[in-house]
Amino acid sequence: MSDMIVLQRLRKRFGPVVAVEGLDLRVGSGEVLGFLGPNGAGKSTAMKMIAGFLEPDSGTATVRGHDVVNEPVKVKAALGYLPEGAPAYGDMTPAGFLDFVAAVRGFDGRERWRRIDAAAAHCALAEVMQRPILTLSKGFRRRVGLAQAILHDPAVLILDEPTDGLDPNQKHHVRNLIRTMAPGRAIVVSTHILEEVSAVCTRAVIIGAGRLLADGTPDRLAAGHGTLEAAFRAITAGLGERGAARA
């Protein structure tokens, strides 16, 4: 299994606040990694550094062997990113927004519309493609954000709360989509829904105060605690000052 994402001693601070502190992590092809931690743990900051939206203060992050600081265009070409909140241009329709993203990604002609149609179908957007994004529900806006992330068929996906705002049927659909896309890719899923980790992730890591606290399969992390939720509470409460632990 080849490494698709490699973080080495990654560090980021905002003034006196240390968001990520010496984070080491490798994610291989075929892995769906659940990225867990309490609010303020550094999850979104770490994902923004992987995606090239924030520059690390020190350490390195690579995507498919490309350094996020020195080779940002190659990183972004290999990566699909769904940020927290799924930001988009509210006055655009999903059709217009996906057309804009496809053009930025370098697709033209029939290939552009093939990509748009495929992404929209994967995310079940047919009924809202011509409505302004601003008027859509939170769930549909999230699905528009997911569609733009997968439009170019990336080798690496970074998904920050991909099912936030979705109803149970929509969550089931997105989880199946993640499972379907997993072979040959590296997918990082940040979520506060721990049942989602057990349902779709092959591996989970827990971070707190910007540091790695635990790393293992969901079943191994839950072992001895009964459930992954109980393990999460115990790990974030009891290991934050004692360093990293591997399950």
Buried (B, 14 or more C-beta within 10 A) or exposed (E): EEBBBBBBEBBBBEEEEBBBBBBBBBBBBBBBBBBBBBEEBBBBBBBBBBBBBBEBBEBBBBBBEBBBEEBBEBBBBBBBBBBBBBEBEEEBBBBBBBBBBBEEBEBEEEEBBEBBBBBBEBBBBEEBBEBBBEEBEEBBBBBBBBBBBBBBEBBBBBBBBBBBBBEEEBBEBBBEBBBEBBEEBBBBBBBBBBBBBBBBBBBBBBBBBBBBBBBBBBEBBBEEBEBBBEBBBBBBEEBBEEEBBEB
